[in-house]
């Protein structure tokens, strides 16, 4: 499935409209965040697993499903391999279950391929991967919703769920993205994810824990391995969640994740330039909590930004351009990488078409940025408040327009690190 690119005549007329739009000089600025970190993840995880006693009930020969999601979580292959080794020590037999709802094109093969791109395969984690989109209904919620569970996980003697705890990009609730969502949606595969999303993000805060409670009641959920990352995506905290208080502990951990998440220290901007988006960066291509743009009215927070330009899709995203629809402008380069068959299944399952709509496509980076500046409704474009970031995972160094220099010098978490310089473009108009 392909889109027809913009016609050259249209591109020429657009270029003439944008030719004289001024672009500000930018200054490199360092952002500083609280940075707690686990120095030796493997050793800490072994200590916590042994101390929790959660593996003591495992018996020789039991099959134990260990979840693996689609996010680029720091240390995820190491975490999974450590859990696998600890399970093997008990005599039980671990295997890996892709737990990512409809991601990976909603196919068993696509989910295995996605895991491999994250460094997770049978060699790196020392356990077989059993991938299927088949599910079993293992119960119903008090409101009558069927609870779907991956067939392999449902048939296993136990399940260990591994995930990062973080704010969700589409709703607010006591628990958002984490172990509980891994159970209810990740292990629900496409059918479970579709069921939950079909009811809308307005019901997610209630349905995610409700579905997980049924799994906790009807299957042996051995434990959850919860990870929290700091602003530079080092592991800041790891905790073992036991089934009897899993939801309550995740609620507390979510508050800590909010505190540690990276952010932009600006209340409002005229233009934000994002060099790249991708599924490996965030489920929505970029972290909505950082940018302040959401795919539903049930999430909020972050700066108010008039125009957003996204310039590229990461190679690791494999053509999944989810999130591009929340930008105002993009480039031909990103447009050419966009693969509908990789992008649309997640949107159809989540019932959020906004994230995959195609914004205005410009010939190159220069024109995309100029279009954002031209349309930001600032009377004097020479004083536009512009910020450029690589992506929403890497925010330690950003570039800001000169008009923001005073704010940066006065802010305790910002430090100006250089002199103003023009945005540097190559011969075809893309940023160096």
N, C-alpha and C positions, 0 to 999 in steps of 0.2 A: 504494500500500500504506500503510495507516494503522493506528495503534494506538488502542484505546479509552482515553480519559483516565480517571484515577481518579474514582470517583463522589463527588459532593459530600458525602454522608453520611459516607463514609470519611474524606474530607478534614477534616470537622468534628471527628470523633473523634480524629484525629491532632492537630489543632490544640489540642484540650483537653489532650492528653498532653504537648505541648511548651510550653504557654503559660507555665509558671513556670520553665522551664529558664534559668538565668542565662547571660548572655553577658559575657565579660570586656571591660574597656576595653582599647584598643589604642594602641600608640605607634608613630609613624613611625620607621623605622630605615633608614639608608643602608648598603648593602653595597658594598665596594670590591674591585675585581679588577685584576689586571695587564691593561694595556690597550694593547698594541702595535697599530699600525694602518698600513695603506698609505694615504698621503695622496692619491695620484693613481693610482687603479687603472688607468685607461686607458693612461697613460704607462708605468707599470710593466709592464703586460701586453705592450705593444708592444715594450718593451726586452727582455723575457724571450723572447718568441716569436722575435725576430730573433737574439738571442744563442744560442738553443738550436739554430738551424739546422733545426728540424723541418719548416719549410715550404719549404725549399730544393728538396725532391724533387718538389714539386707541379708539374704541367705544365698548360699552357693547355688549357682545355676539360674537364679532369677534374672529375667530380662529387664533392663532399666533403660528407658528412653531419656536421652539428654537433648534438650532443645537447642537449636541454633537458628538465630534470626537473621534478618537481612541487613541490619545496620552495621556500619563500619565502627564497631566498638573497639577501643584500644585494648589490646591484650585478649581479645576474644578467643583466638585459636589456643593461646596458652591456658586460658581459663577452662575451656572445654577439655583440653588434653589433661589438665590436672584433675578435673572432676572424673574423667574416664579412668585415670590411673587409680584414683582413690576407690572408685567403685570396684575395679578389678581386684584390689587388695582384699575386698570382702568375699570374693569368690563369685560375685554376681557378674552378669554379662551386659556391658553397656553398648548402646548403639545410638546414633545421632538421628534426630528427626528434624528436617527443615520445618521451622515454625514461623511462618511469615504471611499467613492469610493468603492473599491473592498475588503476592509479589512473585517476581521471576516469570512473568507472563502467565501466571495461574496454571503452570504445568509442572509435573514432577521433575522433568528433565531441566526445565528452566530454573527451578529452585536449587537443584544440585549445582548447576553452572554458576548461579549467583553466589552460593557458598564458596565455591572454588575461587571466585574472584576476590573473596574476603580472606583467602588463605586457609580455608577450611575444607579438607578432604580426608579421605580415609588414612592417608599417610601422616598428615600433620596432626590429627587429633587421636590417632591410634584406635579407631573404632569404625565399624561400617556405617554407611549412611543409608537409611531406608526412607526413600522419598515416594510419596503417593499423595494424590489429591482426594483419595477416598476417605470418608469419615463415617463415624458411628454416632448415633444419637444416644447419649448416655444419661439423659434426664431432661427435665424441664424446669424453668424458673417459676417462682410463684405467680408471675403474670402470664405463664403459658408459653414462653419462648423455648423451643427445642435447643438443646445444647449439643453442638457438633464437636467431635474430637477426632483428630487424625487417627486413622485405623490402627497404625502400628503402635502409637502411643496408648490408645485405648486398650489394646490387647496386651500391653506390657505389664509386668508385675509392679512397676513403679515408674514415676516420672520425676526428673530433676529439671527445673526450669531455670534458665540463665538469661538475664537481660539487664540492660542499663535502666536506671530510674531517671526520668527526665520529664519536663513539662511537655504536654502534647501540643501539637500545632493547630488543632481544630476544636478543642473543647476544654473546659475547666471543670475539675471535680476533685474529690478527696484523693483519688488515685487517677493517674493519667497514663503515661507510657511507662511500662515496667513489667514486673513479674505477673501481675494480675492481668494485664492486657495480653501478655504472652500466652497465658492460659486461655483466656476467653476468645481472643481473635487469632493470635498466631497459630495455636494448635487447632483452632476451628477451621483452618484452611479457607479455601475460597467460599464455601457454603456458610461457614460460621461467620466469617468476616462480612459477607454480603448481608446476612440476616441482621447483624448488629448495625451495620451502616444504613441499611434500608429504612430503619426507623428514624434516621436523622441524628446529627450530632447533638441535638438538644436532649436526646435520651441516653447518650453515651455514658455520662457520669453515673447513671443508675444501672445501665445494662452491663457495663464491663465488669463491675464487681459481682453483679447478680449471676452472670454466666459462670464466672470463676468459682463462686461459692458452690455451684452444683458440681463442678469438677472436683473441688476439694472434698465434697461429701461423698462422691460416687467413685472416685479413683484414688489410688495411693500416690498422692503428690508427696514425694519424699522430702523435698525442700525447694527453696528458691535461692539462687545465688544472685544477689543484687549488687550491681556496680553503680557507682556514681563517679562522674568525671569532673575535673576542674575545668577552668576556662581554656586551657590549652590541651584539653582532652587526654591528660594523664589520669590514671585511676586515682581518685581522691579517697575513695572509701569502698570497702567490700564488706558485705554482711550476709550471713546465712539466715534466711527467713523460714521459720517452721510453720507448718500448715495451721496450727492452732491460733497463731496471731499474725499470719502473713499480711492480711489486709491492713491491720492497724499499724504494723511496722512500716509498710510501704507508704502510708499516709505521712508518717514522720520523715521518712527519707525523701519524699517529694519536696518537702519544705526546704531541706538542705540542698537538693538539686537546684531549686529556684535560686537560692542564695549564691551558689557557685557558678551558675551558667554565665557564659560570655554575653556581652551586651555592647551596645554603642552608647556612649555617654552624652547623648544629645536628645533633647525633648522633641525637636522637630528639625527637618531638613527639607530643602527644595528638591535635591536630586541625590539618589544613591545609585552608585555603579557597582554591580556585582560581577566580578570577572567570570565566575563559573558557578553553575548549580549542578546538582546530581543526586541520584538516589543514595549514593554513598555518603553524601553530606547530610541529608535529611530526607525524611519520608516525603516532604513537600518540596524537595529540590534545594531549598534554603530554609533555615530555621525561622519560621514566622515570628517566634518570640523575640528574635534579634531585630528583625526588620519591621515588625509591627503591622504586617499584612497577613490576613488570615483567610482561609477558604470557607469559614462559617462565621455566623454572628455569635457563636458560643465560646469563642476564645478572644482574649484581649490582652493589651499590654504592649510596651515597646514604643519607639518614637513615631511621630506622625511625619510621613514622608510623602511629598506631593507626587514625585515621579521616580520610578525604579526602572533601570536598564540592566538586563542580564545578558552577558556577552557570549557565553559558551556553555556547553554541557560537558561534564567530565568524561573522559574515556571509560572510567570504571563504571559509569552509569549505563553503559551499553545501549545508548539511544533512548533511555528512559528520561524524557524531558518533563516529568511531573513537576509542577510548580511554575512552569514557564508562563502559564496563564495569569499568574498573580503579578507579573511584571507588565509594564506599559510598553516597553520596547525590547527588541532583541536583534540579533545579527543574522546574516545569511549563513555564517559558520554554524551557529547553533541550530538554525532552521534545517540545514542539511544533515545534521546529526540526529535530529528528532525521528524516532522510530515509533509509529503509532501502535504497532502490535506489542511493543514493550511498555508503552506508556498508558494506553487506554484501559487495560484490564483493571488496574488499581483504581482508576477513576470511576469506572462502571460499578465496581464492587463497593466503593465508598459513597457512591451516588453524588459525587462532587465534580461536575464537569468543568467548573471554573479553572481548576488547576492545570488542565491540559489544553485550554484554548490557546490559539496562537496570537500573540500580541503583534503590534506593528513590526515588520521585518525590515531592517535597514541593511545597506550594503556592507557595512563594516563597523568596527568599534567607534570610530570617530563620529560617524553619522548617527549611531544609536545614542551616543552621549549628547550630541548636539540636539537631537530631537527631544531628549528629556529636558535639556536646558531651555529650549525654545518654548516648550509647552508647560513650564512649571509656574507660569503666571506671576513671575517676579517682574516688577516694572523696570528695574535696571539689571540686566543680565550680567553686568560686570561684577555684581556683588552676590551672585548666586551662592547659596550654602550647599556645597557639594561634598560628598564623601565617597571615596573609592575603597572597596575591600576586595580581597581575593575570593573569599567565600565566607559563610557564616561559621565555619569551624576554625578559621585562622584569623583572629582579630587582634593579635598582639601588636601588629603594625598596620596602620591604616593611612590613607592619604586624604587630606582635607584641603578645601579651598582657602585662600588667604583670609577671606572674611571671617573664618572660624578660628583664626589663630589666637585671638584674644581669649575666647572661651577655653581653648586648649591650655593656654598658659595659666589660667586661673583655676582649672579643675584639678583636684588632688590625684585623680586616677589617670591623667593624661600628661604626656611630656613631649614637647616639640623636639624633633631630632634632626632637623635640617633646614635648609633654606628653600623658599618657593622656587618651583621649576615648572615649565610647561609639561602637560601630559605628552609623553613621547610615543609617537606612532611610527610604524614601519611604512614601507613603500605602498602597501595596499590598504593603509588606513587602520590597521589593528594595533593595539597597544603592545609595547614591548613587554 
